[in-house]
Amino acid sequence: MASSNEDVLRELQRLRTEIQQLREIVNALFTAVFEESDEDWDRVPDKDEFNLYN
């Protein structure tokens, strides 16, 4: 049973590490996207301008 608990704790630590890495990746992507699009909009987009089904 002790081995099983150790395995679970080891897996939890691994998952926590992976989640932290994913957070860092998401933050980097978010920053990259929104730093690239720091442009001022001259107008409000038309209602259906971003509708993929047009």
GIWOPE-V978328 format. One record per residue. N is the residue number from 0. RES is the residue in three letters. PHI is phi in degrees with one decimal (none if undefined). Layout:
# GIWOPE-V978328
n & res & phi
N & RES & PHI
N & RES & PHI
This chain:
# GIWOPE-V978328
n & res & phi
0 & MET & none
1 & ALA & -63.0
2 & SER & -63.7
3 & SER & -63.2
4 & ASN & -63.7
5 & GLU & -64.2
6 & ASP & -62.9
7 & VAL & -64.0
8 & LEU & -64.0
9 & ARG & -64.5
10 & GLU & -66.7
11 & LEU & -61.1
12 & GLN & -64.3
13 & ARG & -63.0
14 & LEU & -65.6
15 & ARG & -61.5
16 & THR & -63.8
17 & GLU & -65.1
18 & ILE & -62.8
19 & GLN & -62.8
20 & GLN & -63.7
21 & LEU & -64.4
22 & ARG & -61.0
23 & GLU & -64.0
24 & ILE & -64.6
25 & VAL & -61.9
26 & ASN & -62.0
27 & ALA & -64.6
28 & LEU & -64.8
29 & PHE & -59.9
30 & THR & -63.2
31 & ALA & -62.2
32 & VAL & -66.0
33 & PHE & -82.2
34 & GLU & -74.0
35 & GLU & -68.8
36 & SER & -106.8
37 & ASP & -84.3
38 & GLU & -88.0
39 & ASP & -84.5
40 & TRP & -85.8
41 & ASP & -77.9
42 & ARG & -151.2
43 & VAL & -80.4
44 & PRO & -60.0
45 & ASP & -60.7
46 & LYS & -53.4
47 & ASP & -102.8
48 & GLU & -63.1
49 & PHE & -104.0
50 & ASN & -75.6
51 & LEU & -71.4
52 & TYR & -95.8
53 & ASN & -82.8
